[in-house]
Amino acid sequence: MLAIIVQIKAKPECVDQLLEALADNAKHSNQEPGCRKWEYSRRLDDPTQFAIYEIYDDAAAIQAHLDSEHFKRWFAVAPTLWESKESARYEIL
């Protein structure tokens, strides 16, 4: 299995919009075949900092997620709402 961890720093004026976009992405992502978990959190000491934690069966499931309509919808909007984003893929051992 593979994990993706994403860290996002939202523009302060865009936090509510980012939360809406995250909720929509989570709702649809968690219904995808091959997606074991898609959840997001907000940092306790900084409400503009978010983390997304995703677990997939394999690289094909990740690609299906990236090709999905809801991901395209997310990626059309989300970059305008954040100041920075970092992500990495991990092998679950």
C-alpha positions as CSV (number, residue, x, y, z in Angstrom):
1,M,0.0,0.0,0.0
2,L,1.0,3.6,-0.5
3,A,0.4,6.7,1.5
4,I,0.4,10.4,0.4
5,I,0.9,13.1,3.0
6,V,0.1,16.7,1.9
7,Q,0.8,19.8,4.0
8,I,-1.0,23.0,3.0
9,K,-0.7,26.5,4.3
10,A,-4.0,28.3,3.4
11,K,-4.2,32.0,2.6
12,P,-5.8,33.4,5.8
13,E,-8.7,34.9,3.9
14,C,-9.4,31.6,2.1
15,V,-9.6,29.1,5.1
16,D,-13.4,28.6,4.8
17,Q,-13.2,28.0,1.1
18,L,-10.4,25.6,1.5
19,L,-12.3,23.7,4.2
20,E,-15.3,23.3,1.7
21,A,-13.0,22.1,-1.0
22,L,-11.3,19.6,1.3
23,A,-14.7,18.3,2.5
24,D,-15.8,17.7,-1.1
25,N,-12.6,16.0,-2.1
26,A,-12.7,13.8,1.0
27,K,-16.4,12.8,0.4
28,H,-15.6,11.6,-3.1
29,S,-12.1,10.2,-2.6
30,N,-13.3,7.9,0.2
31,Q,-15.7,6.3,-2.3
32,E,-13.0,5.5,-4.8
33,P,-12.0,1.8,-5.4
34,G,-8.5,1.4,-4.1
35,C,-8.7,4.3,-1.7
36,R,-8.4,3.0,1.9
37,K,-8.5,6.4,3.6
38,W,-8.6,10.1,2.7
39,E,-8.7,12.4,5.7
40,Y,-7.7,15.9,6.5
41,S,-6.8,17.8,9.7
42,R,-6.1,21.3,10.9
43,R,-3.2,22.2,13.0
44,L,-4.2,23.2,16.6
45,D,-1.9,26.1,17.0
46,D,-2.3,27.5,13.4
47,P,-5.8,27.4,11.8
48,T,-4.3,28.1,8.4
49,Q,-2.2,24.9,8.4
50,F,-3.7,21.6,7.1
51,A,-2.6,18.1,6.5
52,I,-4.1,15.5,4.2
53,Y,-3.4,11.8,4.8
54,E,-4.3,9.4,2.0
55,I,-3.8,5.6,1.7
56,Y,-4.2,3.7,-1.5
57,D,-3.8,0.1,-2.6
58,D,-1.3,0.8,-5.3
59,A,0.0,3.4,-7.8
60,A,-2.9,2.6,-10.2
61,A,-5.4,3.6,-7.5
62,I,-3.5,6.9,-7.0
63,Q,-3.6,7.5,-10.7
64,A,-7.3,6.8,-10.8
65,H,-7.7,9.4,-8.0
66,L,-5.7,12.0,-10.0
67,D,-7.8,11.3,-13.1
68,S,-11.1,11.6,-11.3
69,E,-13.5,14.5,-11.9
70,H,-13.6,15.5,-8.2
71,F,-9.8,15.7,-8.1
72,K,-9.8,17.9,-11.3
73,R,-12.4,20.1,-9.6
74,W,-10.3,20.3,-6.4
75,F,-7.1,21.1,-8.3
76,A,-8.9,23.8,-10.4
77,V,-9.7,25.7,-7.2
78,A,-7.4,24.7,-4.3
79,P,-4.1,26.2,-5.6
80,T,-5.8,29.6,-5.5
81,L,-6.6,29.1,-1.8
82,W,-3.1,28.2,-0.4
83,E,0.1,30.0,0.1
84,S,2.1,26.8,0.0
85,K,1.8,23.0,-0.5
86,E,4.1,20.1,0.0
87,S,3.4,16.5,-0.7
88,A,5.3,13.2,-0.6
89,R,4.5,9.6,-1.3
90,Y,5.4,6.8,1.1
91,E,5.4,3.0,0.9
92,I,3.5,1.5,3.9
93,L,5.7,-1.2,5.3
